[in-house]
Amino acid sequence: MENVICVKNLTKDYGQTRGVFDVSLEVKKGEVFGFLGPNGAGKTTAIRHLLGFSRPQSGGAEIKGLDCWKYPAMAQRHIGYISGEINYPQNMTGWQFIKEIAKMRGIDLKRAEELCDYFQLKANGELKRMSKGMKQKIALVIAFMHEPEILILDEPTSGLDPLMQAKFCDLIAAEKAKGNTIFMSSHMFEEVEKTCDRVAIIKQGKIIASVIMKDIEHRKDKEFEIRFKSKSDAQSFAKLNYEFTEKNFEKSRVKVLVNDGQINEFLTAVAKYKLEYISEIKFTLEKYFMGFYKQEVQDA
Amino acid sequence: MHNKILSKHILRQSAKGNWKLWTILTGILCFFMVVMAVFAARDVPNHNGRPVMTLLDLYGQMLSNMNIMLIIFAVVVGNKLVVNEIDRGTMSFTLNTPTTRKQIIFSKALFYAGAILAMVVMVGLFGLISGAATGKELPFGRFVAMLLGLFLYAFAISGITFFASCWFNKSGYSMIISAGVPVAFTVFDMLSNIKEFKFLRNLSLNTLFNTGKIIALDNIFWAQFVAMFVIGATLYTIGIIKFLKKDLPL
């Protein structure tokens, strides 16, 4: 598959470790790419370069092979964009503004109407009187209404209630099914976990990890929490040759990492003891991310 | 489309967003033109039996005092057109259409200078009509030269605002420069009437729009016109280049 978004050694230094430093990433056609990081990590800076708003200090960004700084308007034709901080012109209704943008793009309003229905949005109110959630919905309609091949979304679900967030995830899935590419930034693990194929983690302007979501879901190492009936059982079990992540004898509890290859042998060993319960601790993106985060803190 | 230099949408939006202020300020200026004509028609003679001031004198005095209307228009609209859209972030929507930065800025500059020109033309038309209606003599050539001077003065002032609006990303900074500089010019101009502060007239743009010199056909006014045009054109050009090259915090 061709790469539709390509960032090569992008550097933009705003001083005091703000900006992006030697960031490289590629997003393939039809992929949903998550850009995850805490506030101020450089997500928006990278996105500004993709849209041609910022000039790279070194390196660069390309959309469908077009240099984003040199040919922003040509690249923007393929893009639907939601900015992280949404503000609208004053003295306009939502629908007037949607119509205005549609006119500038030379498109009809069929898809915009569909999207308004989909998000249960009544856009005919004054923009300045709208709640954050409604403003976000207007932005979603505007970003999706010209059916762009590439969607660049900076924290797209902020302000949406859980029901609308779920609808948003469905919409992303539908766009992916059409073969469109999605690049979204977020600081919410759950949203990224639900929607993305691949996630890059950015911190202080540097990409510190990149992970394919399938690898996390189908991880071969699984963590279990076991609680024994007695403290002595817990102590005796803890002597076995497994990789323990936690031993809490007060509560007669241990946490242990088990590879899929060891699972039968492990279960036989466990069966010799009297248990309160055993449960798998789901490995989440958050856990993965925190692993990196902690390591970085230790390194620093 | 992308090699076109203007966007009809941007021109239309600019007109839609600013016609009210334009109408009010132009209305005030035109109203004063009519008042001046009525005043001149009363023909108050001095002891030599000739009017103290001709209609052209009155128009000249009115326009050099009321140019504040043009400054208000320039400052408000100039900031609204560019820096406010960047500071608020609304320009990101415009740029997420096939509209280029070039089209945005050239359309806005054209609208801006055009609206100021239209304001001066309206004032001129009202001046001519009121003069004719009251039967007062109005030397056409000198009146047109006066209007041209007024336009060039406003063009230079709008250049300051346009430059500031393109240069800064924060409305506050742009507002300080674009309102502060013309106000400083006016204050300098007023202070320069005091003997000790006469040198301040060299620091004020208002000195370049001197209706007295135009009426007296003192040839210095042509040089002043050229100077105002060069100031305005240079500032517009720098503003446009800056806008095309800068990072937009959108």
Chai-1 contact restraints between the chains, C-beta under 6 A:
chainA,res_idxA,chainB,res_idxB,connection_type,confidence,min_distance_angstrom,max_distance_angstrom,comment,restraint_id
A,F53,B,L248,contact,1.0,0.0,6.0,A-B,restraint_1
A,F53,B,L250,contact,1.0,0.0,6.0,A-B,restraint_2
A,S54,B,D247,contact,1.0,0.0,6.0,A-B,restraint_3
A,A73,B,H2,contact,1.0,0.0,6.0,A-B,restraint_4
A,A73,B,P98,contact,1.0,0.0,6.0,A-B,restraint_5
A,A73,B,T100,contact,1.0,0.0,6.0,A-B,restraint_6
A,Q76,B,N96,contact,1.0,0.0,6.0,A-B,restraint_7
A,R77,B,P98,contact,1.0,0.0,6.0,A-B,restraint_8
A,Y81,B,N96,contact,1.0,0.0,6.0,A-B,restraint_9
A,S83,B,S92,contact,1.0,0.0,6.0,A-B,restraint_10
A,E85,B,G89,contact,1.0,0.0,6.0,A-B,restraint_11
A,N87,B,R88,contact,1.0,0.0,6.0,A-B,restraint_12
A,N87,B,G89,contact,1.0,0.0,6.0,A-B,restraint_13
A,N87,B,T90,contact,1.0,0.0,6.0,A-B,restraint_14
A,P89,B,T90,contact,1.0,0.0,6.0,A-B,restraint_15
A,I101,B,F93,contact,1.0,0.0,6.0,A-B,restraint_16
A,M104,B,H9,contact,1.0,0.0,6.0,A-B,restraint_17
A,M104,B,T97,contact,1.0,0.0,6.0,A-B,restraint_18
A,M104,B,T99,contact,1.0,0.0,6.0,A-B,restraint_19
A,R105,B,T97,contact,1.0,0.0,6.0,A-B,restraint_20
